[in-house]
Amino acid sequence: MKFGVKVWAGVFAIVALALFGFLVISGGLFTSNLAFNSNISQTQTNTIKIGGMFSLSGTTAFAGQPEADFAKIAIDEINASGGINGKKIEYILEDDKCNAQDALTAAKKLIEEDGVKIILGPSCSPATTAVAPVSSSNKVIIFAASSLSTNIFRGVDYSFRANQPTLVPAQLQAEHALKSKNIKTVAIISELSNFPKSWTDDFEKEFVLGGGKVTKRFDFASGETDFKSDIAQIRSNKPDAVFVSTLGPAASILIIKQMNELGILDKVFLLGNHTSMDLEVSNGLDGVFPSNAFTVVPYSDDNGLLKKYVEKFHKEPTFEYFYTAAMYDAVYLLKDAITSCGENTKCIQDYLKSPFLNFKGTVMTWNFDKNGDPIIPKEDYKERRIENGMKKYYKIG
């Protein structure tokens, strides 16, 4: 059977009409999908998502909450002035609870679900130790707060912190104890957790190198509550001082209270890491805390930021001003980096590690070493005591 030209023309016309209808319909659907995806893209890019991971509950909430709050002050200020490159900051806050598992859960949510490229925090060393390898492998910037364990960022990238490792304050404290306080022998009670152990190890090493002697060292597991047998042994050795190093205030309160009950507290110097010698500990001891007890911390004069904090949150921060207010500076540091780099985290990392950074912040002028640790001049550190319920600062040396 043969088809004429007219028949073939008719067939072609029908096929062409059908094809055109399909293209119109599918093209309309395709155009609709493009428009929907475009709207998603616009929604995703009209803000800059910054995650926050702080200890908002648990042992170190007294530090984590003000860290998160100081960051919030800076973010609100930046958003009120137009944001960064015309984009507002979307602050997504999570609770790391100062433990590895909760910190990893929070980091996974922020990175995988929320799509953040920058995280303020974590708060403390156990959380930061767990999160740093994960954020590094995902090329996500973290800017840890009071995470001071030495070598916490070994082998990772994209990681910064607002405070120097324990090596620096612990060495200064050991030198100060030997030279200024004439402490020659010390007993140690230290919690087996990243931060307190790191500070204790660094202090002990420097103290012994400087000619001091450690009469006894007791390391205890987190959650332990009875220290009386250890304290009794310490009392029999009659050291010049007792060094206490814990992760949070609660354990230090128990130790010092039991030292008082066993009649040793008024016979020795008391010193320790900044958490163990904090105002929170003094407040929990009903006037028992010795006025000569001391630690060593970086110091910054209040220049108005503390007033902003009190006006916004109707209370003073519950942890050391430098450590917590540093997160305000961290936000503005990142603002400058994002202004130059967008959300390119390799560029942000290089920007922050530039030897010419010299960012003048609220608590200090910021520069970072190759490990992402801040460079804080030794003269910025001071001895801190608690006297009459207030923090007092004294020159070292």
C-alpha positions as a Python dict, from the first residue, in 0.01 Angstrom:
ca = {
    (1, 'M'): (0, 0, 0),
    (2, 'K'): (137, 345, -98),
    (3, 'F'): (75, 677, 73),
    (4, 'G'): (42, 998, -124),
    (5, 'V'): (215, 1322, -44),
    (6, 'K'): (-97, 1467, 108),
    (7, 'V'): (-136, 1171, 343),
    (8, 'W'): (225, 1201, 459),
    (9, 'A'): (180, 1575, 507),
    (10, 'G'): (-123, 1504, 724),
    (11, 'V'): (66, 1254, 934),
    (12, 'F'): (354, 1497, 984),
    (13, 'A'): (111, 1771, 1082),
    (14, 'I'): (-54, 1549, 1344),
    (15, 'V'): (282, 1441, 1485),
    (16, 'A'): (409, 1800, 1490),
    (17, 'L'): (93, 1921, 1662),
    (18, 'A'): (121, 1646, 1926),
    (19, 'L'): (488, 1721, 1981),
    (20, 'F'): (418, 2093, 2014),
    (21, 'G'): (143, 2026, 2269),
    (22, 'F'): (380, 1804, 2470),
    (23, 'L'): (652, 2065, 2464),
    (24, 'V'): (412, 2338, 2572),
    (25, 'I'): (277, 2129, 2857),
    (26, 'S'): (612, 1995, 2970),
    (27, 'G'): (773, 2332, 2911),
    (28, 'G'): (514, 2492, 3133),
    (29, 'L'): (584, 2238, 3402),
    (30, 'F'): (957, 2283, 3358),
    (31, 'T'): (920, 2660, 3374),
    (32, 'S'): (711, 2625, 3688),
    (33, 'N'): (973, 2404, 3850),
    (34, 'L'): (1247, 2648, 3757),
    (35, 'A'): (1053, 2930, 3917),
    (36, 'F'): (1000, 2720, 4234),
    (37, 'N'): (1367, 2629, 4254),
    (38, 'S'): (1460, 2989, 4192),
    (39, 'N'): (1244, 3093, 4483),
    (40, 'I'): (1416, 2834, 4703),
    (41, 'S'): (1755, 2961, 4593),
    (42, 'Q'): (1655, 3318, 4668),
    (43, 'T'): (1527, 3215, 5012),
    (44, 'Q'): (1852, 3032, 5080),
    (45, 'T'): (2074, 3318, 4978),
    (46, 'N'): (1900, 3626, 5113),
    (47, 'T'): (2039, 3551, 5460),
    (48, 'I'): (2373, 3432, 5590),
    (49, 'K'): (2322, 3137, 5820),
    (50, 'I'): (2554, 3128, 6119),
    (51, 'G'): (2525, 2847, 6368),
    (52, 'G'): (2578, 2878, 6739),
    (53, 'M'): (2682, 2586, 6960),
    (54, 'F'): (2712, 2669, 7327),
    (55, 'S'): (2660, 2499, 7662),
    (56, 'L'): (2312, 2629, 7731),
    (57, 'S'): (2242, 2362, 7992),
    (58, 'G'): (2446, 2133, 8212),
    (59, 'T'): (2775, 2172, 8397),
    (60, 'T'): (2911, 2471, 8207),
    (61, 'A'): (2593, 2662, 8122),
    (62, 'F'): (2721, 2945, 8343),
    (63, 'A'): (2982, 3003, 8070),
    (64, 'G'): (2796, 2894, 7757),
    (65, 'Q'): (2490, 3114, 7800),
    (66, 'P'): (2676, 3447, 7820),
    (67, 'E'): (2897, 3337, 7529),
    (68, 'A'): (2583, 3286, 7319),
    (69, 'D'): (2440, 3614, 7447),
    (70, 'F'): (2744, 3824, 7358),
    (71, 'A'): (2734, 3675, 7006),
    (72, 'K'): (2364, 3767, 6986),
    (73, 'I'): (2438, 4132, 7075),
    (74, 'A'): (2682, 4158, 6785),
    (75, 'I'): (2450, 3981, 6541),
    (76, 'D'): (2158, 4208, 6632),
    (77, 'E'): (2378, 4515, 6582),
    (78, 'I'): (2498, 4396, 6242),
    (79, 'N'): (2146, 4310, 6127),
    (80, 'A'): (2016, 4647, 6246),
    (81, 'S'): (2280, 4821, 6034),
    (82, 'G'): (2191, 4630, 5716),
    (83, 'G'): (2363, 4296, 5759),
    (84, 'I'): (2666, 4176, 5563),
    (85, 'N'): (2676, 4263, 5193),
    (86, 'G'): (2305, 4342, 5220),
    (87, 'K'): (2217, 4007, 5379),
    (88, 'K'): (2089, 3962, 5732),
    (89, 'I'): (2245, 3702, 5961),
    (90, 'E'): (2022, 3410, 6054),
    (91, 'Y'): (2148, 3288, 6393),
    (92, 'I'): (2065, 2919, 6453),
    (93, 'L'): (2142, 2830, 6814),
    (94, 'E'): (2200, 2478, 6948),
    (95, 'D'): (2290, 2339, 7291),
    (96, 'D'): (2615, 2138, 7295),
    (97, 'K'): (2575, 2064, 7671),
    (98, 'C'): (2955, 2048, 7693),
    (99, 'N'): (2966, 1683, 7595),
    (100, 'A'): (3084, 1507, 7282),
    (101, 'Q'): (2764, 1327, 7180),
    (102, 'D'): (2530, 1626, 7210),
    (103, 'A'): (2786, 1844, 7036),
    (104, 'L'): (2812, 1602, 6743),
    (105, 'T'): (2432, 1586, 6716),
    (106, 'A'): (2412, 1966, 6712),
    (107, 'A'): (2693, 1995, 6457),
    (108, 'K'): (2530, 1741, 6227),
    (109, 'K'): (2203, 1933, 6234),
    (110, 'L'): (2369, 2268, 6167),
    (111, 'I'): (2585, 2135, 5882),
    (112, 'E'): (2354, 1884, 5714),
    (113, 'E'): (2005, 2019, 5780),
    (114, 'D'): (2058, 2392, 5817),
    (115, 'G'): (2344, 2416, 5569),
    (116, 'V'): (2560, 2651, 5775),
    (117, 'K'): (2918, 2723, 5671),
    (118, 'I'): (3016, 2899, 5995),
    (119, 'I'): (2962, 2792, 6357),
    (120, 'L'): (3021, 3007, 6664),
    (121, 'G'): (3134, 2769, 6938),
    (122, 'P'): (3141, 2505, 7072),
    (123, 'S'): (3168, 2628, 7429),
    (124, 'C'): (3404, 2384, 7592),
    (125, 'S'): (3687, 2143, 7524),
    (126, 'P'): (3494, 1809, 7530),
    (127, 'A'): (3249, 1945, 7272),
    (128, 'T'): (3514, 2113, 7056),
    (129, 'T'): (3738, 1805, 7054),
    (130, 'A'): (3450, 1602, 6912),
    (131, 'V'): (3328, 1858, 6659),
    (132, 'A'): (3655, 1990, 6511),
    (133, 'P'): (3733, 1687, 6290),
    (134, 'V'): (3374, 1684, 6157),
    (135, 'S'): (3363, 2055, 6078),
    (136, 'S'): (3708, 2035, 5922),
    (137, 'S'): (3612, 1748, 5689),
    (138, 'N'): (3303, 1947, 5582),
    (139, 'K'): (3506, 2269, 5535),
    (140, 'V'): (3291, 2447, 5794),
    (141, 'I'): (3447, 2723, 6005),
    (142, 'I'): (3417, 2682, 6382),
    (143, 'F'): (3506, 2960, 6623),
    (144, 'A'): (3524, 2795, 6964),
    (145, 'A'): (3470, 2993, 7283),
    (146, 'S'): (3624, 2887, 7616),
    (147, 'S'): (3777, 2566, 7478),
    (148, 'L'): (4128, 2580, 7617),
    (149, 'S'): (4264, 2224, 7602),
    (150, 'T'): (4614, 2223, 7454),
    (151, 'N'): (4651, 2080, 7100),
    (152, 'I'): (4273, 2063, 7052),
    (153, 'F'): (4306, 2162, 6683),
    (154, 'R'): (4595, 1932, 6594),
    (155, 'G'): (4545, 1793, 6243),
    (156, 'V'): (4231, 1993, 6156),
    (157, 'D'): (4156, 2298, 5941),
    (158, 'Y'): (3885, 2566, 5945),
    (159, 'S'): (3910, 2582, 6326),
    (160, 'F'): (3964, 2887, 6546),
    (161, 'R'): (3913, 2972, 6911),
    (162, 'A'): (3873, 3288, 7110),
    (163, 'N'): (4115, 3190, 7385),
    (164, 'Q'): (4465, 3054, 7411),
    (165, 'P'): (4530, 2692, 7511),
    (166, 'T'): (4581, 2609, 7878),
    (167, 'L'): (4955, 2593, 7820),
    (168, 'V'): (4981, 2973, 7839),
    (169, 'P'): (4779, 3060, 8154),
    (170, 'A'): (4894, 2744, 8335),
    (171, 'Q'): (5261, 2830, 8276),
    (172, 'L'): (5205, 3187, 8392),
    (173, 'Q'): (5021, 3060, 8699),
    (174, 'A'): (5302, 2818, 8791),
    (175, 'E'): (5567, 3089, 8753),
    (176, 'H'): (5355, 3331, 8958),
    (177, 'A'): (5303, 3072, 9233),
    (178, 'L'): (5674, 3001, 9261),
    (179, 'K'): (5811, 3353, 9232),
    (180, 'S'): (5543, 3582, 9372),
    (181, 'K'): (5363, 3359, 9622),
    (182, 'N'): (5667, 3158, 9734),
    (183, 'I'): (5474, 2834, 9689),
    (184, 'K'): (5724, 2547, 9680),
    (185, 'T'): (5502, 2242, 9731),
    (186, 'V'): (5155, 2176, 9595),
    (187, 'A'): (4898, 1897, 9608),
    (188, 'I'): (4664, 1850, 9312),
    (189, 'I'): (4299, 1743, 9284),
    (190, 'S'): (4197, 1729, 8918),
    (191, 'E'): (3897, 1608, 8721),
    (192, 'L'): (3954, 1361, 8438),
    (193, 'S'): (3804, 1570, 8159),
    (194, 'N'): (3975, 1742, 7864),
    (195, 'F'): (3997, 2096, 7994),
    (196, 'P'): (4079, 2048, 8364),
    (197, 'K'): (4330, 1771, 8287),
    (198, 'S'): (4499, 1986, 8022),
    (199, 'W'): (4536, 2283, 8260),
    (200, 'T'): (4661, 2055, 8540),
    (201, 'D'): (4917, 1879, 8319),
    (202, 'D'): (5052, 2211, 8190),
    (203, 'F'): (5063, 2362, 8540),
    (204, 'E'): (5234, 2059, 8695),
    (205, 'K'): (5499, 2040, 8424),
    (206, 'E'): (5591, 2409, 8455),
    (207, 'F'): (5578, 2404, 8836),
    (208, 'V'): (5819, 2110, 8858),
    (209, 'L'): (6047, 2256, 8591),
    (210, 'G'): (6060, 2575, 8797),
    (211, 'G'): (6180, 2387, 9105),
    (212, 'G'): (5846, 2315, 9275),
    (213, 'K'): (5735, 1978, 9411),
    (214, 'V'): (5400, 1802, 9374),
    (215, 'T'): (5338, 1615, 9700),
    (216, 'K'): (5027, 1427, 9581),
    (217, 'R'): (4809, 1424, 9272),
    (218, 'F'): (4456, 1285, 9278),
    (219, 'D'): (4265, 1250, 8950),
    (220, 'F'): (3894, 1180, 8982),
    (221, 'A'): (3619, 1077, 8741),
    (222, 'S'): (3345, 1325, 8660),
    (223, 'G'): (3051, 1278, 8894),
    (224, 'E'): (3257, 1180, 9199),
    (225, 'T'): (3142, 1354, 9517),
    (226, 'D'): (3348, 1226, 9811),
    (227, 'F'): (3702, 1365, 9831),
    (228, 'K'): (3762, 1337, 10206),
    (229, 'S'): (4013, 1050, 10198),
    (230, 'D'): (4220, 1231, 9935),
    (231, 'I'): (4205, 1557, 10131),
    (232, 'A'): (4310, 1375, 10449),
    (233, 'Q'): (4622, 1245, 10272),
    (234, 'I'): (4695, 1593, 10141),
    (235, 'R'): (4660, 1735, 10493),
    (236, 'S'): (4913, 1488, 10632),
    (237, 'N'): (5171, 1596, 10370),
    (238, 'K'): (5134, 1966, 10462),
    (239, 'P'): (5180, 2126, 10119),
    (240, 'D'): (5204, 2501, 10073),
    (241, 'A'): (4908, 2499, 9837),
    (242, 'V'): (4629, 2289, 9690),
    (243, 'F'): (4561, 2312, 9317),
    (244, 'V'): (4200, 2234, 9217),
    (245, 'S'): (4100, 2182, 8854),
    (246, 'T'): (3744, 2089, 8753),
    (247, 'L'): (3525, 2126, 8446),
    (248, 'G'): (3241, 2309, 8618),
    (249, 'P'): (3180, 2488, 8950),
    (250, 'A'): (2986, 2209, 9126),
    (251, 'A'): (3282, 1975, 9176),
    (252, 'S'): (3505, 2258, 9298),
    (253, 'I'): (3242, 2363, 9551),
    (254, 'L'): (3234, 2009, 9692),
    (255, 'I'): (3614, 1983, 9710),
    (256, 'I'): (3664, 2318, 9880),
    (257, 'K'): (3375, 2260, 10120),
    (258, 'Q'): (3528, 1927, 10225),
    (259, 'M'): (3870, 2091, 10260),
    (260, 'N'): (3710, 2334, 10503),
    (261, 'E'): (3537, 2056, 10695),
    (262, 'L'): (3869, 1875, 10738),
    (263, 'G'): (4041, 2189, 10862),
    (264, 'I'): (4292, 2237, 10580),
    (265, 'L'): (4144, 2530, 10389),
    (266, 'D'): (4287, 2801, 10613),
    (267, 'K'): (4633, 2637, 10621),
    (268, 'V'): (4716, 2639, 10250),
    (269, 'F'): (4708, 2860, 9944),
    (270, 'L'): (4425, 2767, 9710),
    (271, 'L'): (4470, 2798, 9334),
    (272, 'G'): (4336, 2636, 9019),
    (273, 'N'): (4196, 2684, 8673),
    (274, 'H'): (3965, 2974, 8597),
    (275, 'T'): (3649, 2763, 8643),
    (276, 'S'): (3749, 2628, 8984),
    (277, 'M'): (3840, 2974, 9114),
    (278, 'D'): (3535, 3148, 8965),
    (279, 'L'): (3273, 3367, 9130),
    (280, 'E'): (3019, 3085, 9082),
    (281, 'V'): (3230, 2871, 9314),
    (282, 'S'): (3263, 3148, 9572),
    (283, 'N'): (2887, 3209, 9564),
    (284, 'G'): (2826, 2840, 9632),
    (285, 'L'): (3043, 2833, 9944),
    (286, 'D'): (2863, 3078, 10176),
    (287, 'G'): (3164, 3290, 10264),
    (288, 'V'): (3412, 3001, 10293),
    (289, 'F'): (3603, 3077, 9974),
    (290, 'P'): (3949, 3218, 10068),
    (291, 'S'): (4022, 3571, 9951),
    (292, 'N'): (4379, 3471, 9858),
    (293, 'A'): (4266, 3191, 9621),
    (294, 'F'): (4374, 3275, 9269),
    (295, 'T'): (4384, 3186, 8906),
    (296, 'V'): (4529, 3355, 8596),
    (297, 'V'): (4309, 3493, 8316),
    (298, 'P'): (4339, 3728, 8018),
    (299, 'Y'): (4205, 4067, 8119),
    (300, 'S'): (4024, 4340, 7930),
    (301, 'D'): (3895, 4673, 8059),
    (302, 'D'): (3521, 4716, 8031),
    (303, 'N'): (3462, 4969, 7755),
    (304, 'G'): (3084, 4976, 7739),
    (305, 'L'): (3008, 4626, 7612),
    (306, 'L'): (2928, 4505, 7962),
    (307, 'K'): (2671, 4784, 7989),
    (308, 'K'): (2513, 4669, 7662),
    (309, 'Y'): (2494, 4316, 7799),
    (310, 'V'): (2323, 4423, 8121),
    (311, 'E'): (2077, 4645, 7932),
    (312, 'K'): (1981, 4361, 7699),
    (313, 'F'): (1973, 4066, 7941),
    (314, 'H'): (1913, 4248, 8274),
    (315, 'K'): (2201, 4074, 8450),
    (316, 'E'): (2579, 4054, 8441),
    (317, 'P'): (2749, 3763, 8261),
    (318, 'T'): (2804, 3465, 8489),
    (319, 'F'): (3153, 3388, 8359),
    (320, 'E'): (3484, 3567, 8298),
    (321, 'Y'): (3431, 3883, 8090),
    (322, 'F'): (3719, 3828, 7847),
    (323, 'Y'): (3619, 3469, 7768),
    (324, 'T'): (3254, 3549, 7707),
    (325, 'A'): (3285, 3894, 7544),
    (326, 'A'): (3537, 3747, 7300),
    (327, 'M'): (3239, 3598, 7114),
    (328, 'Y'): (3115, 3950, 7043),
    (329, 'D'): (3448, 4019, 6875),
    (330, 'A'): (3431, 3683, 6695),
    (331, 'V'): (3110, 3787, 6518),
    (332, 'Y'): (3263, 4114, 6398),
    (333, 'L'): (3580, 3932, 6288),
    (334, 'L'): (3366, 3698, 6081),
    (335, 'K'): (3164, 3991, 5946),
    (336, 'D'): (3483, 4142, 5802),
    (337, 'A'): (3592, 3807, 5662),
    (338, 'I'): (3252, 3740, 5501),
    (339, 'T'): (3245, 4092, 5357),
    (340, 'S'): (3565, 4007, 5170),
    (341, 'C'): (3510, 3636, 5105),
    (342, 'G'): (3139, 3571, 5098),
    (343, 'E'): (3082, 3225, 5247),
    (344, 'N'): (3394, 3075, 5088),
    (345, 'T'): (3535, 2909, 5399),
    (346, 'K'): (3884, 2855, 5256),
    (347, 'C'): (3902, 3229, 5190),
    (348, 'I'): (3768, 3302, 5541),
    (349, 'Q'): (4031, 3074, 5695),
    (350, 'D'): (4309, 3246, 5501),
    (351, 'Y'): (4169, 3588, 5592),
    (352, 'L'): (4170, 3514, 5966),
    (353, 'K'): (4518, 3360, 5957),
    (354, 'S'): (4668, 3653, 5770),
    (355, 'P'): (4975, 3790, 5951),
    (356, 'F'): (4837, 4136, 5876),
    (357, 'L'): (4494, 4083, 6032),
    (358, 'N'): (4537, 4313, 6338),
    (359, 'F'): (4163, 4332, 6396),
    (360, 'K'): (4090, 4584, 6671),
    (361, 'G'): (3814, 4429, 6876),
    (362, 'T'): (3648, 4504, 7206),
    (363, 'V'): (3858, 4280, 7430),
    (364, 'M'): (4186, 4298, 7234),
    (365, 'T'): (4350, 4332, 6893),
    (366, 'W'): (4312, 3995, 6722),
    (367, 'N'): (4567, 3788, 6537),
    (368, 'F'): (4585, 3409, 6502),
    (369, 'D'): (4868, 3161, 6469),
    (370, 'K'): (4883, 2874, 6219),
    (371, 'N'): (4676, 2653, 6453),
    (372, 'G'): (4387, 2899, 6479),
    (373, 'D'): (4481, 3001, 6834),
    (374, 'P'): (4466, 3372, 6920),
    (375, 'I'): (4791, 3552, 6998),
    (376, 'I'): (4740, 3713, 7339),
    (377, 'P'): (5033, 3909, 7485),
    (378, 'K'): (5146, 3776, 7825),
    (379, 'E'): (5108, 4122, 7973),
    (380, 'D'): (4732, 4095, 7907),
    (381, 'Y'): (4706, 3822, 8172),
    (382, 'K'): (4635, 3902, 8536),
    (383, 'E'): (4593, 3724, 8866),
    (384, 'R'): (4225, 3704, 8957),
    (385, 'R'): (4084, 3663, 9307),
    (386, 'I'): (3735, 3678, 9455),
    (387, 'E'): (3716, 3933, 9734),
    (388, 'N'): (3393, 4031, 9911),
    (389, 'G'): (3192, 3866, 9636),
    (390, 'M'): (3365, 4055, 9355),
    (391, 'K'): (3634, 3970, 9101),
    (392, 'K'): (3958, 4155, 9160),
    (393, 'Y'): (4253, 4162, 8922),
    (394, 'Y'): (4622, 4205, 9003),
    (395, 'K'): (4935, 4237, 8796),
    (396, 'I'): (5142, 3921, 8757),
    (397, 'G'): (5503, 3936, 8867),
}
